[in-house]
């Protein structure tokens, strides 16, 4: 089937709004009925577009989107045409489906949706449950990439692994970023169980690239790899970060890849966790290209250029100066701990004001405890998600952690940002550091803050 140009449809703003309305009328990403049945039926009807290209698939708890972006940048540096699917989005649903490093156009997005819509309706009619928003988005991505066509697709798992809708593919390279507790109600009560679910992306004869894991998670992942006879590359053994130094605008890295060492790699992102993501992405690309100890490293200049070009919007991203405003999508304690450590390492704030908006179902107290160690004051707010925790409820939790004198409640994000900036500006004037604002707690909060602060679409 064709999902490209030439259908005669305009795909303008009105059409895009129509498509978004129809997509959002479906089950949201937070309502799950674990099964690959619906997405399998759809891709079968579409002629198996997910089989038209090799896949690098990325699962894990934290760092998936950034790692996928890095893999995309590296593969394009080596001359390949790349399709990338990630979730959730920050500002526009089109961010989820990326061709040649850019979100698909509104026209292409609409054309693809309209082309597959009759088949989606057939799946809806045949099943007990209709297809969800996420399942339809996956189908759109796979159809878009087949029609392009791409040389390789980089696919980020939505949640879990085994029954995630993306997992109808058989990835040539299966990447698992660090596994931590998150979505426990769906994935399991401990990291071993959660890792076992995420291990489902490791298929027969694949290469499994595993970032550093807690012992129970590593055991589950390696056990799965052995079962399916996949080759395993582990951070700290076959690849890793050999050295890193804080640099202006990011960090300077020396990486151990599968094929050898890569020196003087500048990464314009902050924190040890981003260096770890870079090492993992490099190993994944080496694995995909067939590089290893026997072949030596891939082209160093290409690797340096690709990493220098990496962007990861909403991941400790500076969206304003004077005072500095940072936006970060951390939404669980492990992610927040990495953010806090990166702030400490890379910014010389004399005073930091936090703005936090979260959704229900998260370990909010755990995130707040991490933030308490770095934020002098906290402004709690509420994002636009239907699952948003009310600001008053969040405020009560924050008072338990920070104390009443360090917490204020501002239910609307625009006013919360204004208040936080004013609090930061009222702090001590220190030319060596100064005050700043950190907006965090949810991908949704980060995306809405980027929009309010005039951030360009990712």
C-alpha positions as CSV (number, residue, x, y, z in Angstrom):
1,X,0.0,0.0,0.0
2,X,1.1,3.6,-0.5
3,X,1.1,6.2,2.3
4,X,3.2,8.8,0.5
5,X,2.4,11.9,-1.5
6,X,0.3,11.8,-4.6
7,X,-3.0,11.0,-3.0
8,X,-4.4,14.5,-3.7
9,X,-5.2,15.3,-0.1
10,X,-4.0,18.6,1.3
11,X,-3.2,17.5,4.9
12,X,-3.5,21.1,6.1
13,X,-4.1,22.3,9.7
14,X,-7.8,21.5,9.6
15,X,-7.1,17.9,8.4
16,X,-4.4,17.5,11.0
17,X,-6.8,18.6,13.8
18,X,-9.4,16.1,12.5
19,X,-6.9,13.3,12.6
20,X,-5.7,14.2,16.1
21,X,-9.3,14.4,17.3
22,X,-10.0,10.9,15.9
23,X,-6.8,9.5,17.4
24,X,-7.5,11.0,20.8
25,X,-11.0,9.5,20.8
26,X,-9.4,6.1,21.1
27,X,-8.2,4.4,24.2
28,X,-5.4,6.5,25.6
29,X,-1.9,5.1,26.3
30,X,-2.7,4.8,29.9
31,X,-5.6,2.3,29.2
32,X,-4.1,-1.1,28.4
33,X,-5.4,-4.4,27.3
34,X,-2.1,-6.3,26.8
35,X,-2.2,-8.1,23.5
36,X,-0.3,-8.1,20.2
37,X,-3.5,-9.4,18.5
38,X,-4.8,-6.1,17.3
39,X,-1.6,-4.6,16.0
40,X,-0.7,-8.0,14.4
41,X,-4.0,-8.0,12.6
42,X,-3.5,-4.4,11.3
43,X,0.0,-5.0,10.0
44,X,-1.2,-8.2,8.3
45,X,-3.9,-6.2,6.5
46,X,-1.3,-3.5,5.5
47,X,0.9,-6.1,3.9
48,X,3.5,-6.4,6.7
49,X,5.2,-3.0,6.4
50,X,7.2,-3.8,9.6
51,X,9.1,-6.5,7.7
52,X,10.3,-4.1,5.0
53,X,13.4,-2.9,6.8
54,X,15.8,-3.9,9.6
55,X,15.0,-2.6,13.1
56,X,16.9,-1.3,16.1
57,X,14.5,-1.5,19.0
58,X,15.0,0.3,22.3
59,X,13.3,-0.7,25.6
60,X,14.1,0.2,29.2
61,X,12.8,2.5,31.9
62,X,14.8,5.7,31.5
63,X,16.8,7.1,28.6
64,X,14.9,5.3,25.8
65,X,14.0,8.4,23.7
66,X,17.5,10.0,24.0
67,X,19.2,6.7,23.1
68,X,16.9,6.3,20.1
69,X,17.7,9.8,19.0
70,X,21.4,9.1,19.3
71,X,21.1,5.8,17.3
72,X,19.2,7.7,14.6
73,X,21.8,10.5,14.4
74,X,24.7,8.0,14.2
75,X,23.0,5.8,11.5
76,X,22.3,8.8,9.4
77,X,25.9,9.9,9.8
78,X,26.8,6.6,8.1
79,X,24.6,7.4,5.1
80,X,21.5,5.4,5.9
81,X,18.0,6.6,5.6
82,X,16.4,6.3,9.0
83,X,12.8,6.2,10.3
84,X,12.4,6.8,14.1
85,X,9.4,6.1,16.3
86,X,9.4,7.4,19.8
87,X,6.8,8.2,22.5
88,X,5.4,10.2,24.2
89,X,5.6,13.5,22.4
90,X,6.4,16.8,24.0
91,X,4.5,19.3,21.8
92,X,3.2,17.7,18.6
93,X,2.0,14.2,17.9
94,X,4.0,14.3,14.7
95,X,7.2,14.1,16.7
96,X,6.6,10.4,17.2
97,X,7.2,9.6,13.5
98,X,10.5,10.9,12.2
99,X,12.0,10.6,8.8
100,X,15.5,11.8,7.9
101,X,15.8,13.4,11.4
102,X,12.6,15.5,11.1
103,X,9.0,14.9,12.2
104,X,6.8,13.9,9.3
105,X,5.0,16.7,7.7
106,X,1.3,17.4,8.6
107,X,0.5,16.3,5.0
108,X,2.2,13.0,5.3
109,X,0.8,12.4,8.8
110,X,-2.8,12.9,7.5
111,X,-2.2,10.9,4.3
112,X,-0.9,7.9,6.3
113,X,-3.7,8.0,8.7
114,X,-6.4,8.2,6.0
115,X,-4.7,5.4,4.1
116,X,-4.7,3.0,7.0
117,X,-8.0,4.1,8.6
118,X,-10.2,1.6,6.7
119,X,-8.0,-1.3,7.9
120,X,-8.0,0.0,11.5
121,X,-11.8,0.0,11.3
122,X,-11.8,-3.6,10.1
123,X,-9.6,-4.6,13.1
124,X,-12.0,-2.6,15.4
125,X,-15.0,-4.4,14.1
126,X,-13.4,-7.9,14.4
127,X,-12.2,-7.6,17.9
128,X,-13.5,-7.4,21.4
129,X,-11.7,-4.1,22.0
130,X,-11.0,-1.3,19.5
131,X,-7.4,-0.4,18.6
132,X,-5.8,2.1,21.0
133,X,-4.3,5.5,20.2
134,X,-0.8,4.0,20.6
135,X,-1.5,0.9,18.4
136,X,-2.8,3.1,15.6
137,X,0.3,5.3,15.9
138,X,2.5,2.3,15.7
139,X,0.7,1.1,12.6
140,X,1.1,4.6,11.0
141,X,4.8,4.6,11.8
142,X,5.5,1.2,10.3
143,X,3.5,2.1,7.1
144,X,5.3,5.4,6.8
145,X,8.7,3.8,7.1
146,X,7.9,1.1,4.5
147,X,6.5,3.7,2.1
148,X,9.5,6.1,2.4
149,X,11.3,3.6,2.2
150,X,13.9,3.6,5.0
151,X,17.1,1.6,5.3
152,X,16.6,1.0,9.0
153,X,13.9,1.9,11.6
154,X,14.8,2.9,15.2
155,X,11.8,1.9,17.3
156,X,11.3,2.9,20.9
157,X,9.1,0.6,23.0
158,X,6.1,2.3,24.6
159,X,5.8,0.3,27.8
160,X,7.3,-3.0,28.8
161,X,8.4,-5.1,25.8
162,X,6.8,-8.5,25.3
163,X,3.2,-7.2,24.6
164,X,4.0,-3.7,23.6
165,X,2.5,-2.9,20.2
166,X,5.9,-2.1,18.7
167,X,7.0,-5.6,19.4
168,X,5.5,-7.2,16.3
169,X,8.9,-6.5,14.8
170,X,11.9,-8.8,15.1
171,X,14.7,-6.4,15.9
172,X,18.2,-7.1,14.5
173,X,19.5,-5.1,17.5
174,X,17.6,-5.0,20.8
175,X,18.7,-2.3,23.2
176,X,17.7,-2.2,26.8
177,X,18.5,1.0,28.8
178,X,18.6,0.9,32.6
179,X,15.6,-0.8,34.1
180,X,14.0,0.7,37.3
181,X,10.6,0.6,39.0
182,X,8.0,2.3,36.9
183,X,4.5,1.3,35.7
184,X,4.6,-1.5,38.4
185,X,0.8,-2.0,38.1
186,X,1.4,-3.3,34.5
187,X,4.9,-4.6,34.5
188,X,5.5,-6.1,37.9
189,X,6.5,-5.3,41.5
190,X,10.3,-5.5,41.2
191,X,13.1,-4.8,38.6
192,X,13.6,-8.5,37.9
193,X,10.0,-9.0,36.8
194,X,10.0,-5.7,34.9
195,X,13.2,-6.6,33.1
196,X,11.7,-10.0,32.2
197,X,8.9,-8.1,30.5
198,X,11.2,-5.8,28.7
199,X,13.4,-8.7,27.6
200,X,10.6,-9.7,25.2
201,X,12.2,-7.5,22.5
202,X,15.2,-9.8,22.4
203,X,14.5,-12.2,19.6
204,X,16.1,-15.2,18.0
205,X,19.7,-14.6,16.7
206,X,19.5,-10.8,17.6
207,X,22.2,-8.8,19.2
208,X,21.2,-7.6,22.7
209,X,22.9,-4.4,23.8
210,X,22.4,-4.0,27.5
211,X,23.1,-0.8,29.4
212,X,24.3,-1.2,33.1
213,X,21.6,-3.0,35.0
214,X,20.7,-3.9,38.6
215,X,21.7,-7.6,39.2
216,X,18.1,-8.9,39.1
217,X,17.4,-7.0,35.9
218,X,20.6,-8.2,34.2
219,X,19.9,-11.8,35.2
220,X,16.4,-11.7,33.5
221,X,17.8,-10.0,30.4
222,X,20.7,-12.4,30.0
223,X,18.5,-15.4,30.6
224,X,16.2,-14.3,27.8
225,X,19.2,-13.8,25.5
226,X,20.4,-17.3,26.2
227,X,17.0,-18.8,25.5
228,X,16.8,-17.2,22.1
229,X,20.5,-17.6,21.3
230,X,21.1,-13.8,21.0
231,X,24.5,-12.3,21.2
232,X,24.9,-10.1,24.3
233,X,27.0,-6.9,24.7
234,X,27.0,-5.5,28.2
235,X,27.9,-2.0,29.4
236,X,31.0,-2.3,31.6
237,X,32.2,-5.4,29.8
238,X,32.0,-5.1,26.0
239,X,31.4,-1.3,25.9
240,X,31.1,1.7,28.2
241,X,32.2,5.2,29.2
242,X,36.0,5.3,29.8
243,X,36.3,8.9,30.7
244,X,34.1,12.0,30.8
245,X,34.7,15.7,31.6
246,X,32.3,18.5,32.0
247,X,32.6,20.9,29.1
248,X,30.9,24.1,28.1
249,X,27.4,23.1,26.8
250,X,27.8,19.4,27.6
251,X,30.6,17.0,28.2
252,X,33.7,15.5,26.6
253,X,33.8,11.7,26.4
254,X,36.1,8.8,25.7
255,X,34.0,5.8,24.9
256,X,34.8,2.1,24.6
257,X,32.8,0.6,21.7
258,X,32.5,-2.9,20.5
259,X,35.2,-2.2,17.9
260,X,37.6,-0.1,20.0
261,X,38.0,3.3,21.7
262,X,36.5,6.5,20.5
263,X,38.3,9.7,21.8
264,X,37.4,13.3,22.0
265,X,33.6,12.8,21.6
266,X,31.7,16.0,22.5
267,X,28.1,15.4,23.6
268,X,26.0,18.5,24.0
269,X,23.9,17.0,26.8
270,X,24.4,17.0,30.6
271,X,24.9,14.2,33.1
272,X,26.5,10.8,33.6
273,X,23.3,9.2,32.4
274,X,23.6,10.9,29.0
275,X,27.2,9.6,28.6
276,X,25.8,6.2,29.4
277,X,23.1,6.6,26.8
278,X,25.8,7.6,24.3
279,X,27.9,4.5,25.0
280,X,24.8,2.3,24.6
281,X,23.8,4.0,21.3
282,X,27.3,3.7,19.9
283,X,27.4,-0.1,20.7
284,X,24.0,-0.5,19.1
285,X,25.1,1.1,15.9
286,X,28.4,-0.8,15.8
287,X,26.3,-4.0,16.3
288,X,24.0,-3.0,13.5
289,X,26.9,-2.2,11.1
290,X,28.7,-5.4,12.0
291,X,31.6,-3.8,13.8
292,X,33.4,-5.5,16.6
293,X,36.8,-6.5,18.0
294,X,37.7,-8.2,14.7
295,X,36.9,-5.2,12.5
296,X,38.0,-2.3,14.7
297,X,36.0,0.9,15.4
298,X,33.8,2.5,12.8
299,X,34.8,5.9,11.4
300,X,35.7,8.1,14.4
301,X,35.0,11.4,12.7
302,X,31.5,10.3,11.7
303,X,30.9,9.3,15.3
304,X,32.1,12.6,16.6
305,X,30.1,14.6,14.2
306,X,26.9,12.6,14.9
307,X,27.2,13.0,18.7
308,X,28.0,16.7,18.4
309,X,24.7,17.1,16.5
310,X,22.5,15.2,19.0
311,X,19.6,17.1,20.5
312,X,17.2,15.7,23.2
313,X,14.5,18.3,23.8
314,X,13.0,18.3,27.3
315,X,16.0,16.5,28.8
316,X,17.7,19.0,31.0
317,X,17.2,21.5,28.2
318,X,17.9,25.2,28.8
319,X,15.0,27.2,27.4
320,X,15.8,30.6,28.9
321,X,18.7,32.5,30.4
322,X,18.8,35.2,33.1
323,X,17.6,33.3,35.1
324,X,18.4,30.0,33.6
325,X,15.3,27.8,33.1
326,X,15.8,24.1,32.6
327,X,13.1,21.7,31.4
328,X,13.4,18.0,32.2
329,X,11.0,15.1,31.6
330,X,12.0,13.0,34.6
331,X,9.0,11.2,35.8
332,X,10.2,8.5,38.3
333,X,12.7,8.5,41.1
334,X,15.6,6.9,39.1
335,X,15.2,9.5,36.4
336,X,14.9,12.3,38.9
337,X,18.1,11.2,40.7
338,X,20.0,11.3,37.4
339,X,18.6,14.8,36.7
340,X,19.5,16.1,40.1
341,X,23.1,14.7,39.8
342,X,23.5,16.3,36.4
343,X,22.3,19.7,37.7
344,X,24.8,19.5,40.5
345,X,27.6,18.6,38.2
346,X,27.0,20.9,35.2
347,X,25.4,24.0,36.7
348,X,26.8,26.3,39.5
349,X,23.5,27.5,40.9
350,X,23.5,29.3,44.1
351,X,19.8,28.8,44.4
352,X,17.5,26.6,42.4
353,X,13.7,26.8,42.3
354,X,11.7,23.8,41.2
355,X,8.4,23.7,39.3
356,X,6.8,20.3,39.5
357,X,3.7,18.8,37.8
358,X,3.0,15.1,37.9
359,X,0.5,12.5,36.9
360,X,-1.2,10.0,39.1
361,X,0.3,6.5,39.3
362,X,3.9,7.6,39.9
363,X,6.2,7.5,42.9
364,X,5.7,11.1,43.6
365,X,7.3,11.1,47.1
366,X,10.4,9.4,45.7
367,X,10.8,12.1,43.1
368,X,10.2,14.9,45.6
369,X,12.8,13.4,47.9
370,X,15.4,13.6,45.1
371,X,14.4,17.2,44.3
372,X,14.6,18.3,47.9
373,X,18.3,17.8,47.9
374,X,18.9,20.4,45.2
375,X,15.9,22.8,45.2
376,X,15.7,25.7,47.7
377,X,12.0,26.2,47.0
378,X,9.3,24.4,45.1
379,X,6.3,25.6,43.1
380,X,3.8,22.8,42.6
381,X,1.4,23.0,39.7
382,X,-0.8,20.9,37.4
383,X,-0.3,19.9,33.8
384,X,-2.9,19.5,31.2
385,X,-3.2,15.7,31.3
386,X,-6.5,14.1,32.3
387,X,-4.4,12.1,34.7
388,X,-2.7,15.1,36.2
389,X,-2.4,15.1,40.0
390,X,-4.3,18.2,41.4
391,X,-1.9,20.9,42.5
392,X,-3.3,20.9,46.0
393,X,-2.8,17.2,46.4
394,X,0.7,17.4,45.1
395,X,1.3,20.4,47.4
396,X,0.4,18.4,50.4
397,X,2.9,15.7,49.5
398,X,5.5,18.3,48.8
399,X,5.0,19.9,52.2
400,X,5.7,16.6,53.9
401,X,9.1,16.5,52.1
402,X,10.1,20.1,51.8
403,X,8.3,21.7,54.7
404,X,5.5,24.3,54.4
405,X,7.9,27.3,54.2
406,X,9.5,26.0,51.0
407,X,6.4,25.1,49.0
408,X,3.9,27.2,47.2
409,X,0.9,26.0,45.1
410,X,0.1,27.5,41.7
411,X,-2.4,25.3,39.8
412,X,-1.8,26.8,36.3
413,X,1.6,26.2,34.8
414,X,2.0,29.7,33.2
415,X,1.6,31.3,36.7
416,X,3.8,28.7,38.3
417,X,6.6,29.5,35.8
418,X,6.2,33.2,36.5
419,X,6.3,32.7,40.2
420,X,9.3,30.5,40.0
421,X,11.2,32.9,37.8
422,X,10.4,35.7,40.2
423,X,11.6,33.6,43.2
424,X,14.8,32.9,41.3
425,X,15.4,36.5,40.4
426,X,14.8,37.5,44.1
427,X,17.7,35.2,45.1
428,X,21.3,36.3,45.8
429,X,23.2,37.8,42.8
430,X,26.2,35.6,42.5
431,X,28.2,36.2,39.3
432,X,29.8,32.8,39.5
433,X,26.6,30.9,39.7
434,X,23.2,32.6,40.1
435,X,19.7,31.3,40.5
436,X,17.8,29.0,38.2
437,X,14.5,27.2,37.7
438,X,14.0,23.5,37.0
439,X,10.7,22.4,35.5
440,X,10.1,18.7,35.8
441,X,7.9,15.8,37.0
442,X,6.4,14.6,33.7
443,X,6.9,14.6,30.0
444,X,3.7,16.5,29.7
445,X,4.8,19.2,32.1
446,X,8.1,19.5,30.2
447,X,6.3,19.8,26.8
448,X,3.9,22.4,28.0
449,X,6.7,24.4,29.6
450,X,8.7,24.3,26.3
451,X,5.7,25.6,24.5
452,X,5.1,28.4,27.0
453,X,8.8,29.4,26.9
454,X,8.8,29.5,23.1
455,X,10.8,26.3,22.5
456,X,10.9,25.1,18.9
457,X,9.1,21.9,18.0
458,X,11.6,19.0,18.5
